Amino acid sequence: MAGKEKGKEKELKFEDGLKRLEEIVAKLESGNLSLDDSLKLFEEGVKLVRFCNERLAEAQQKVELLTKDQAGNVIGSQLFDSENSENNN
């Protein structure tokens, strides 16, 4: 069963996970659920938070790789810094 859950997580997009998480929060905040239903939704929500955090971490790593030169220096901020100094003159 754990294998099926991992497969579902890989198919799930970040935006869909976040949307589902928002739905879960709204249901839990309504206070109209039984304890068992609340616990099931809470468990699903925790899994979605972990999933979303993993996707965000992966995206952050990609951005960091794309914004560094071969020496490991961040190049993105240098571009913005030079543009700002040109605009201020």
N, CA and C of each residue as an Amber inpcrd file, in Angstrom:
protein
   267
   0.8120000  -1.1960000   0.0000000   0.0000000   0.0000000   0.0000000
   0.8580000   1.2650000   0.0000000   1.9910000   1.1980000   0.6650000
   2.8870000   2.3560000   0.6960000   3.3740000   2.6820000  -0.7080000
   3.5480000   1.6730000  -1.5440000   3.9810000   1.8830000  -2.9140000
   2.9450000   2.6590000  -3.7180000   1.6680000   2.3630000  -3.4790000
   0.5990000   3.0780000  -4.1670000   0.5860000   4.5400000  -3.7590000
   0.8000000   4.8140000  -2.4770000   0.8070000   6.1980000  -2.0000000
   1.9530000   6.9670000  -2.6220000   3.1220000   6.3500000  -2.7290000
   4.2710000   7.0100000  -3.3360000   3.9790000   7.3160000  -4.7960000
   3.3250000   6.3900000  -5.5020000   2.9710000   6.6100000  -6.8970000
   2.0140000   7.7660000  -7.0570000   1.0420000   7.8680000  -6.1810000
   0.0850000   8.9730000  -6.2250000   0.7900000  10.2960000  -5.9830000
   1.7190000  10.3330000  -5.0290000   2.4390000  11.5600000  -4.7200000
   3.2460000  12.0290000  -5.9220000   3.8530000  11.1120000  -6.6620000
   4.6580000  11.4950000  -7.8170000   3.7690000  12.0490000  -8.9320000
   2.5350000  11.5530000  -9.0450000   1.6140000  12.0220000 -10.0650000
   0.9970000  13.3710000  -9.6790000   0.9120000  13.6540000  -8.4060000
   0.2810000  14.8620000  -7.9120000   1.1430000  16.0760000  -8.2080000
   0.5100000  17.1320000  -8.6810000   1.2220000  18.3820000  -8.9190000
   1.1640000  19.2250000  -7.6560000   2.1710000  20.0770000  -7.4990000
   2.2460000  20.9370000  -6.3210000   0.9540000  21.7380000  -6.1470000
   0.4810000  22.3520000  -7.2070000  -0.7120000  23.1970000  -7.1330000
  -1.9400000  22.4120000  -6.6900000  -2.0540000  21.1690000  -7.1820000
  -3.1780000  20.3150000  -6.7920000  -3.0850000  19.9230000  -5.3200000
  -1.8650000  19.6380000  -4.8700000  -1.6550000  19.3040000  -3.4640000
  -2.0040000  20.4640000  -2.5590000  -1.5930000  21.6550000  -2.9680000
  -1.8770000  22.8530000  -2.1810000  -3.3810000  23.1400000  -2.1440000
  -4.0470000  22.9480000  -3.2690000  -5.4980000  23.1640000  -3.3330000
  -6.2210000  22.1810000  -2.4000000  -5.8060000  20.9210000  -2.4450000
  -6.4180000  19.9150000  -1.5770000  -6.1510000  20.2480000  -0.1150000
  -4.9660000  20.7120000   0.1870000  -4.6180000  21.0890000   1.5550000
  -5.5230000  22.2270000   2.0380000  -5.7820000  23.1940000   1.1740000
  -6.6820000  24.2960000   1.5280000  -8.0970000  23.7920000   1.8030000
  -8.5510000  22.8140000   1.0080000  -9.8710000  22.2130000   1.2270000
  -9.9330000  21.5190000   2.5820000  -8.8660000  20.7970000   2.9080000
  -8.8100000  20.0850000   4.1890000  -8.8620000  21.0690000   5.3420000
  -8.0980000  22.1360000   5.2550000  -8.0830000  23.1440000   6.3170000
  -9.4820000  23.7330000   6.5070000 -10.1470000  24.0350000   5.4050000
 -11.4920000  24.6070000   5.4950000 -12.4560000  23.6380000   6.1800000
 -12.3750000  22.3640000   5.8270000 -13.2500000  21.3610000   6.4480000
 -12.9580000  21.2210000   7.9360000 -11.6650000  21.1920000   8.2770000
 -11.2970000  21.0540000   9.6890000 -11.7240000  22.2860000  10.4860000
 -11.5860000  23.4640000   9.8910000 -11.9600000  24.6910000  10.5840000
 -13.4660000  24.8130000  10.7730000 -14.2430000  24.1400000   9.9300000
 -15.7060000  24.2240000  10.0430000 -16.1960000  23.6120000  11.3500000
 -15.4730000  22.6200000  11.8610000 -15.8560000  21.9780000  13.1130000
 -17.0450000  21.0430000  12.9930000 -17.4360000  20.7070000  11.7750000
 -18.6090000  19.8630000  11.5590000 -18.2800000  18.3920000  11.3460000
 -17.0500000  17.9990000  11.5670000 -16.6280000  16.6230000  11.3170000
 -16.5440000  15.8400000  12.6220000 -16.7080000  14.5340000  12.4770000
 -16.5020000  13.6700000  13.6360000 -15.0130000  13.6190000  13.9470000
 -14.6880000  13.1200000  15.1140000 -13.2880000  12.9990000  15.5060000
 -12.5280000  12.1130000  14.5290000 -13.1280000  10.9740000  14.1530000
 -12.4660000  10.0550000  13.2230000 -12.2220000  10.7050000  11.8650000
 -13.2310000  11.4040000  11.3520000 -13.0740000  12.0790000  10.0610000
 -12.0270000  13.1910000  10.1490000 -12.0250000  13.9010000  11.2620000
 -11.0390000  14.9600000  11.4630000  -9.6260000  14.3890000  11.4820000
  -9.4380000  13.2760000  12.1600000  -8.1180000  12.6460000  12.2210000
  -7.6610000  12.1590000  10.8490000  -8.5970000  11.5930000  10.0710000
  -8.2450000  11.1260000   8.7250000  -7.8230000  12.3020000   7.8510000
  -8.5730000  13.3800000   7.9120000  -8.2280000  14.5540000   7.1230000
  -6.9200000  15.1770000   7.5970000  -6.7270000  15.2050000   8.9110000
  -5.4830000  15.7420000   9.4510000  -4.2940000  14.9390000   8.9520000
  -4.4200000  13.6270000   8.9550000  -3.3450000  12.7580000   8.4690000
  -3.0570000  13.0270000   6.9900000  -4.1140000  13.1610000   6.1920000
  -3.9340000  13.4720000   4.7790000  -3.2490000  14.8350000   4.6220000
  -3.6570000  15.7810000   5.4470000  -3.0670000  17.1110000   5.3960000
  -1.5850000  17.1040000   5.7240000  -1.1930000  16.3410000   6.7180000
   0.2250000  16.2420000   7.0900000   1.0240000  15.6700000   5.9230000
   0.4950000  14.6490000   5.2570000   1.1770000  14.0620000   4.1040000
   1.3090000  15.0850000   2.9810000   0.2550000  15.8790000   2.7810000
   0.3020000  16.8970000   1.7350000   1.2950000  18.0020000   2.0620000
   1.3920000  18.3840000   3.3270000   2.3670000  19.3990000   3.7360000
   3.7750000  18.8920000   3.4360000   4.0380000  17.6430000   3.7720000
   5.3600000  17.0640000   3.4970000   5.6430000  17.0420000   2.0010000
   4.6380000  16.6260000   1.2280000   4.7640000  16.5690000  -0.2270000
   5.0710000  17.9590000  -0.7930000   4.2920000  18.9500000  -0.3730000
   4.4760000  20.3170000  -0.8750000   5.8470000  20.8730000  -0.4650000
   6.2690000  20.6030000   0.7540000   7.5850000  21.0590000   1.2050000
   8.7040000  20.4310000   0.3790000   8.5520000  19.1540000   0.0400000
   9.5520000  18.4770000  -0.7890000   9.6200000  19.1070000  -2.1770000
   8.4480000  19.3840000  -2.7670000   8.4280000  20.0030000  -4.1020000
   9.0550000  21.3980000  -4.0550000   8.7590000  22.1560000  -3.0050000
   9.3450000  23.4940000  -2.8730000  10.8580000  23.4270000  -2.7120000
  11.3300000  22.4680000  -1.9370000  12.7720000  22.3010000  -1.7450000
  13.4460000  21.9370000  -3.0650000  12.8120000  21.0670000  -3.8440000
  13.3560000  20.6900000  -5.1460000  13.4120000  21.9020000  -6.0770000
  12.3570000  22.7040000  -6.0730000  12.3180000  23.8920000  -6.9190000
  13.3950000  24.8840000  -6.4860000  13.5750000  25.0430000  -5.1930000
  14.6010000  25.9590000  -4.6820000  15.9930000  25.5100000  -5.1220000
  16.2420000  24.2120000  -5.0600000  17.5440000  23.6930000  -5.4900000
  17.7800000  23.9660000  -6.9740000  16.7360000  23.7900000  -7.7840000
  16.8730000  24.0460000  -9.2210000  17.1670000  25.5210000  -9.4710000
  16.4550000  26.3950000  -8.7710000  16.6860000  27.8310000  -8.9380000
  18.1090000  28.1910000  -8.5390000  18.5740000  27.6340000  -7.4360000
  19.9410000  27.9090000  -6.9830000  20.9630000  27.4370000  -8.0090000
  20.7350000  26.2560000  -8.5910000  21.6560000  25.7550000  -9.6160000
  21.6630000  26.6530000 -10.8500000  20.5010000  27.1330000 -11.2220000
  20.3830000  27.9550000 -12.4230000  20.9220000  29.3700000 -12.2370000
  21.0270000  29.8130000 -10.9950000  21.4590000  31.1900000 -10.7480000
  22.8920000  31.2860000 -10.2420000  23.6480000  30.2030000 -10.3680000
  25.0570000  30.2240000  -9.9510000  25.9550000  30.0040000 -11.1550000
  27.1150000  30.6620000 -11.1250000  28.1000000  30.4270000 -12.1690000
  28.9420000  29.2110000 -11.8010000  29.9410000  28.9100000 -12.6020000
  30.7600000  27.7150000 -12.3750000  31.5260000  27.7710000 -11.0620000
  31.8140000  28.9620000 -10.5800000  32.5450000  29.1060000  -9.3200000
  31.6150000  29.0360000  -8.1120000  30.3040000  28.9490000  -8.3620000
  29.3490000  28.8680000  -7.2670000  28.8330000  30.2010000  -6.7880000
  29.1820000  31.2670000  -7.4960000  28.7060000  32.5980000  -7.1350000
  27.3080000  32.8300000  -7.7020000  26.4700000  33.4750000  -6.9350000
  25.1140000  33.7760000  -7.3880000  25.1930000  34.8580000  -8.4460000
  24.6450000  34.5670000  -9.6260000  24.7110000  35.5360000 -10.7180000
  23.4340000  36.3520000 -10.8400000  22.3310000  35.8420000 -10.3840000
  21.0550000  36.5420000 -10.5200000  21.0350000  37.8670000  -9.7980000
  21.5270000  37.9040000  -8.5640000  21.4800000  39.1430000  -7.7990000
  22.4370000  40.1740000  -8.3730000  23.5340000  39.7410000  -8.9670000
  24.4770000  40.6770000  -9.5760000  23.8280000  41.3790000 -10.7580000
  23.0430000  40.6400000 -11.5210000  22.3550000  41.2500000 -12.6510000
  21.3940000  42.3320000 -12.1750000  20.6300000  42.0410000 -11.1190000
  19.6770000  43.0040000 -10.6020000  20.3950000  44.2010000  -9.9850000
  21.5080000  43.9610000  -9.3090000  22.2630000  45.0460000  -8.6990000
  22.7820000  46.0080000  -9.7620000  23.3070000  45.4820000 -10.8720000
  23.8300000  46.3570000 -11.9180000  22.7090000  47.1160000 -12.6100000
  21.5470000  46.5070000 -12.7880000  20.4090000  47.2040000 -13.3890000
  19.9370000  48.3300000 -12.4930000  19.8850000  48.0750000 -11.1810000
  19.4330000  49.1090000 -10.2470000  20.3970000  50.2860000 -10.2150000
  21.6950000  50.0180000 -10.2500000  22.6590000  51.1210000 -10.2060000
  22.5960000  51.9430000 -11.4770000  22.3190000  51.3010000 -12.6240000
  22.1780000  52.0300000 -13.8880000  20.9340000  52.8930000 -13.8750000
  19.8380000  52.4040000 -13.2960000  18.5830000  53.1500000 -13.2420000
  18.6610000  54.3180000 -12.2740000  19.5100000  54.2230000 -11.2670000
  19.6320000  55.2910000 -10.2750000  20.4950000  56.4350000 -10.7620000
  21.2340000  56.2480000 -11.8370000  22.1360000  57.3020000 -12.3400000
  21.4510000  58.2470000 -13.2600000
